[in-house]
């Protein structure tokens, strides 16, 4: 992709590249390498707009996207991305690839100082737009004021004696369980949390 960033930003991105720092490295001693909000948006738009994620499995898609983010900022992409919060701690941002206007940040509060990179995909999974917004600005769009949480459960094979956290299953869960051939059994004996 052609380089469409300002000369000043090109110099900053080159300095990041020459520093040999990783996306996990603190920039406390190198504030000149910390990208301002608009610089971050400009650099990532330059690299990501036009990137196709079409047909990629979810994990591959995530890695391709995060690798492109690293490259767009002058960092070498790690072989394996760590599960950190934020995902890019050195530059203090998280990324989200969205097809719709329904951003959900799972299992953590919005941080007012963190930056959130929102990449918009078209229906064919090609990135068409990149926006960077602070947590403070993002919080203004929160209409519910609730923390979105995600819970997952996995069934253990056989009778393991595992228990769910809940003392009583919902009627919907009982119906689903009955349809799976567990009618009359205590579901807490078959599922773990």
PAVOSE-261283 format. One record per residue (C-alpha): x, y, z; residue in one letter. Coordinates in steps of 0.1 Angstrom, whole numbers, plus 5000, padded with zeros to 4 digits. Example, Ala and Ser with C-alpha at 12.3 -4.5 7.8 and 13.67 -1.06 7.14 Angstrom:
! PAVOSE-261283
512349555078A/513749895071S/
! end
This chain:
! PAVOSE-261283
500050005000X/501350354991X/502750555020X/500250835026X/501450965060X/503051305067X/506751345067X/506751405105X/504851085111X/507150895087X/510151005109X/508350895141X/507450555127X/511050515115X/512250595150X/509950335164X/511250075139X/514850165147X/514250145185X/513749765183X/511149795210X/508149565210X/504449655213X/504749545249X/507649775257X/506950065280X/507550405264X/507950585298X/511650665290X/510850735253X/507850975251X/508951095217X/507850745204X/504350765218X/501950845190X/499251105195X/495651015188X/495651155152X/499051015144X/497850665155X/494750705133X/496750825104X/499350545106X/496850275110X/494550405083X/497450405059X/498250045067X/494849885073X/492450045048X/492049795020X/493249495040X/491149195033X/490248955060X/487848765038X/487548395043X/490048375072X/489348165103X/488748375134X/492248315150X/494048365117X/492048685110X/492948825144X/496648745139X/496748895104X/495049205117X/497249255147X/500349185126X/499249455101X/498749695131X/502349625143X/503749675108X/501749995103X/503350145135X/506950025128X/507049735153X/508049385145X/505049155151X/505648895177X/505348525167X/502648495193X/500548775207X/500248785245X/496848835261X/497449165277X/495249455286X/495449665266X/496449445237X/499049705226X/500349825260X/503350035247X/501050265227X/498150205252X/495350085228X/493049805220X/491749715186X/488249615174X/487249505139X/483549595134X/480949545106X/478249725126X/477850005151X/477549785182X/480949785199X/481049555229X/484049565252X/483949235271X/484749185308X/486349515316X/485449875321X/486250145295X/489550315305X/489250695301X/492950725290X/493250415268X/492750455230X/490350235211X/491150155175X/487950075156X/488449925121X/485249915100X/484849625075X/482549615046X/480349305039X/483249135021X/485549175052X/487749445036X/488649725060X/487250055048X/487850295077X/489850325108X/488950555137X/490850605170X/488950725200X/489850775237X/487950585264X/486650915277X/485050995244X/483850635239X/482150635273X/479850915261X/478250665237X/477550415265X/473750425269X/473350145294X/476150205319X/476549835324X/479549615321X/479149355294X/480249015306X/480648685287X/480348345304X/481148025288X/480547665299X/481847345285X/480247005290X/482546735305X/482146385292X/480446145315X/479546205351X/482346405366X/480546555397X/481246905385X/478847175394X/477647505379X/477747815399X/473947855399X/471947655423X/468947655399X/469047635361X/466847845340X/463747695324X/465347755290X/468447575300X/466447275313X/464547255280X/467847255260X/469246995283X/466146775280X/466446805242X/470046675244X/468846355261X/469446455297X/465746475307X/465246405344X/468946445353X/470346725374X/472246945348X/474647045375X/476146695374X/476946725337X/478347075331X/481247265346X/481747635347X/
! end
